[in-house]
Every structure is written in structure tokens, then in C-alpha cells.
Amino acid sequence: MTDRVPGRTDWSRRQMLRAVAALSLGSAGCGLLPGRSAKAPAHSTAEPASNASALPIPTAPKKPGKYFHRVSQYVFYSDFPLEPTDPLFAELEGLPDQIQAELKLPTGTSIIQVFLFEDQEKYEAYIQARYPKLPVRRAYFFAEQRGSSLPDDLTVCTWVGKHLRTDLRHELTHALLHGVLKAVPLWLDEGIAGVFEQPARQVGVNAQHLDALRKSGFAPNLARLEKLGQVHQMEKPEYQEAWAWVHFLLHSTPANAKVIRDYIQTLRTNPNPGPLLPKLEAVVPDPNKVLTDHLAKLEAPPLAVPVAGAR
């Protein structure tokens, strides 16, 4: 989960994009709709009252669309000019290959639309108008159903702030997974995104999550985590634990990596494969203890240090 963050500075959009590409990473924010699909809320078609014509008609917030830029499978839309040579775009272009290499998944072909709002206020106004029941998050990924025989529309919405790099990596990871898998359990979806929101050189180590878990007296409970199926049930501790389990499985032993990769392969054809915990317990007799030991041995990269001008 991600808390509300301060508004943007008065930089130009291009300057801000370059600045966030150089930032160390903070915690990502996202949320998926229940059932892994988003449906637009119904709009009333009732006739207005007789005196309604005298009142101003509010304009519904719209997604950005004045400018666009294609990068790999992504199409970025904004209402401000985008810099095609920005290093952030080059980094995001390599994300599908990174996921494919570590999870042994094929690279999908679905187009992912990314809507970049100029500021927090415009972004939140759009999300609250379109999806009023969703909790506040810095960014969202939506898989919107188009029909039983058609692939879902994959959409990411976020705003240009100091966490843009992290949030885009996090949400695009969701989109890339949903482009090739039938379904993804909520905890696993968030755990994988928590790993890949980090640049490749950090080997999935999320400094914020690791620091929080070490200070909290963390007691892992994968059985509980696997039962969560609603976005509002995922708060900071759940995001942190989900990241910890996925990092442990991918980066501890080859046997553990095989457990998660085999489980993910099953999700390519079976949206309901059952819990992962029994499969892990067949390999690791006491997963909770081994996870705790794994976290104790991790070397955390430096925590994020904002660049000048970001706040």
C-alpha cells in the first residue's frame, strides 16, 4: 500500500521525469480490483430536475491523451510533452525481459496503456470519479474485461511525482503478469510487483520493506496471506510480507525457486491452483523460520534519498 504523498513541485514535466529516473526507490503503491478485473461504475440516465439547467454541469475528469509515446508493449499518454530519450523509458523497456528471465514466463504481446497525470490532484479526481470505492493509492493497474473471447484491456494510471519510477515498475509488472497468466493470487501479485519494482542491480531487495519488517517483530503467516482476496485487505504489513515471501522463494535456493516458478506456470492455464504453502512445505519443513533467517541475512541497499527539488 502507499500513503498519500505531497503534491508536485513547479518543475517542467521533462525535468521531473529525468529526476525520478535518478531516484533511489521508495515503496510502490498499487491496487487491483476484486476479481482481477475492473468494471466502470454505472452512470444514471435519469432526467434532471426542471431547474437543473440553471446549475453548472461539472465536467467529468478525463484520462490524459494529448501526447503519446510507444515503448515496447507500453503506450504512454499524457497532457504534457514526453521526452522519448528519457532514461526511465529505456529502463522500463527492459522490464519484460527481466521478468521473463527470472520467472521463466513468455513475453506477452498485449498492449499496455499508461496514463500519466500531471499531478496528484488530477489523478485522484479521475480515480475517485471513475472508481469511487477504491482506496487511495499512488497508482493503479486495471484489467478491464472486453468480452469472453477478447483479451482484457490492460491499463496503468499514475501521476508524475517522486515515486514515478517505482510505481511504474510496480504497476507494469502487474500488467505484464496479467498479460500471460489466467489469474494471479493477490498476495503473489503484490509480492512479485514488490520485487520487480526494484532495478535489476538490487536483486529484488526492497530496502523499505526489509527495514520495516526487521523493526516490527515480523511473524510470517503465509496461510493467512493466501486467504486475502480484496484490495482493502492489503495494507503496508501485507505488502511487506508478500514481498518477503516472493524474494525468499526466488532468491534463496534453487528448490525454492522451482516451487514458485512451477506455481506460476500452473497459473498460465489454471486460475485456481490452490494455495502455494503445501507445495512449499513439501520442500521446506519450517517455511516461517527459514524465511525469517533469509531476511536476517539480506544486505539492504541504501534507503531512498530524494534528489534536489523533489519532496
Buried (B, 14 or more C-beta within 10 A) or exposed (E): BBEEBEEBBEBEBEEBBBBBBEBBBBBBBBBBBEEBBBEEEEEEEEEEEEEEEEEEEEEEBEBBEEBEBEBBBBBBBBBBEBBEEBEBBEBBEEBBEBBBEBBEBEEBEBBBBBBBBBBBEBBBBBBEEBBEEBEEBBBBBBBEBEEEEEBBBBBBBBBBBBBBBBBBBBBBBBBBBBBBBBBBBBBBBBBBBBBBBBBBEBBBBBBBBBEBBEEEEBEBEBEEBBEBEEBEEBEBBBBBBBBBBBBBBBBBBEEBBBBBBEBBBBBEEEEEBEBBBEBBEEBBEEBBEBBBEBBEEBEBBEEBEEBEEBE
